[in-house]
Amino acid sequence: MAKEPDFLTVAEVAERMRVSKMTVYRLVHSGELEAVRVGRSFRVSEQALSDYLEKSFYQAG
């Protein structure tokens, strides 16, 4: 049986990324960060956050 995804709140995502909640909301609304709407709030899966960070990694030099 497949493990169900773990979901994070916008505040938890912001804390992990060390950015403001507003930055997370902008990423969600722009479609850059995949999220699920639950009522009036958003939830971001651990996998979606991981995917976003992987594709956003900047190679310096």
C-alpha positions as CSV (number, residue, x, y, z in Angstrom):
1,M,0.0,0.0,0.0
2,A,1.4,3.4,-1.0
3,K,2.2,5.9,1.7
4,E,-0.1,8.9,1.7
5,P,1.6,12.2,1.1
6,D,2.4,14.4,4.1
7,F,0.9,17.9,3.8
8,L,2.4,21.1,5.1
9,T,0.7,24.4,5.9
10,V,1.9,27.6,4.2
11,A,3.5,28.7,7.5
12,E,5.4,25.4,7.7
13,V,6.6,25.7,4.1
14,A,7.7,29.3,4.8
15,E,9.6,28.2,7.9
16,R,11.4,25.4,6.0
17,M,12.3,27.6,3.1
18,R,13.1,30.6,5.5
19,V,10.9,32.9,3.6
20,S,7.8,34.8,4.4
21,K,4.3,33.3,4.2
22,M,3.5,35.9,1.5
23,T,6.4,34.5,-0.6
24,V,4.8,31.0,-0.4
25,Y,1.4,32.4,-1.3
26,R,2.9,34.1,-4.4
27,L,4.6,30.8,-5.4
28,V,1.3,28.9,-5.0
29,H,-0.8,31.5,-6.9
30,S,1.7,31.7,-9.8
31,G,1.7,28.0,-10.1
32,E,5.4,27.5,-9.4
33,L,4.6,25.6,-6.2
34,E,1.9,23.0,-6.4
35,A,-0.7,23.1,-3.6
36,V,-4.1,21.8,-2.7
37,R,-6.9,24.1,-1.5
38,V,-8.6,22.9,1.7
39,G,-11.4,25.3,2.5
40,R,-9.9,28.7,2.5
41,S,-6.3,27.6,3.1
42,F,-3.6,25.8,1.1
43,R,-1.7,22.7,1.8
44,V,1.6,21.8,0.1
45,S,2.7,18.1,-0.1
46,E,6.3,17.3,1.0
47,Q,6.9,16.0,-2.5
48,A,5.7,19.2,-4.2
49,L,8.0,21.2,-1.9
50,S,10.9,18.9,-2.7
51,D,10.2,19.0,-6.4
52,Y,10.1,22.8,-6.4
53,L,13.4,23.1,-4.5
54,E,15.1,20.6,-6.8
55,K,14.1,22.5,-10.0
56,S,14.9,25.9,-8.4
57,F,18.4,24.9,-7.4
58,Y,20.9,27.5,-8.8
59,Q,24.3,26.3,-9.9
60,A,26.8,29.1,-9.2
61,G,30.1,29.3,-11.0
